[in-house]
């Protein structure tokens, strides 16, 4: 997987949100908000490098006190949401 070109994480009024940069990505019908851990993970991969769910699981377990099984479950849900939102590519 990799992040889709033109999406960047920004902090607006204390909230982490994904902002579309460039006219081809603008869709004002929804705002993609991220909590602290998903924003941390986005920052790790937002430069367009390829990543896997295993990579994200490792980042999560390295940074937070979470067991691997829980992290893997959370990452599966997170990547499904990111794919649905159109901010990453398979």
N, C-alpha and C positions, 0 to 999 in steps of 0.2 A: 504494500500500500504506500501511498504518498499523499501529502497534502495537495489540494487543488490550488493551482496558481491563482494568485489574486486575493487570497483570504489571509488576513492578519489579525492577531490577537491585540486588542487594545483595552485599556482600563478607562471606563467612562463613569464618573460619579461613583467610584469605588466598586463597580461591577466589571467583571471580565467578560468581554463580548468579542465575537468574531465580526470583523468589518470587511466588507467586500471592497476591494480596490479595483477600479476600472469599470467602465460602463457595462461591459458584458456580464459582470457578476452582480449588478445591482438588482436586488429584490427586496423592496421595502415591506413586503407582506409578513415578514418574520424577522426576529432578532435572535441570534444564537448566543445564548448566555452560558458561561462555563463557571463551575465552582473552582475552588482552589486547586484541587488535584487534577481535574481535567485541563485547566489552564497550564499547570506545570507540565503535563504530558504534551500539550500542544506546542509549548515552547521548545521541547526537546526535538520535535519533528517538523516544525513549521518551515524549515529551510528547503523543503522539497526532496529530502533524502528518502530513499526507500526504507520502510520499517515494517515490522510484523507485530502481531498481537503478542508474541513472545517478548519482543523488545519492550513494548509498553508495559507488560507485566513485570519485567525486570526493573524498569525505571521506577515503577510504582512501589515494588517491594524494597528497593534500595532507599527510597526517599521517605516512605511512610511505614509505620508499624502495622503491617497487614500481612497475613499469611498468603502463600502462593495461590491456594485454591480460591480464596475470596478475591484476590487481585485478578486472577484469570477470569472469573465470572463477571466482575465489574468491567474489565477490559472488553470482553465479548459484547456486553451491552453498550459500552461507550463507542466502540468502532461501528456497531450497527447503527447507532444514532448519528454518528458523523457521516456514514455512507448515505443514510436517508436524507440528511440535511444537504448533501452534495458538497461537503467541504473537503472530502478525501476521495481518492480514486483507488479502486481495488488493485 
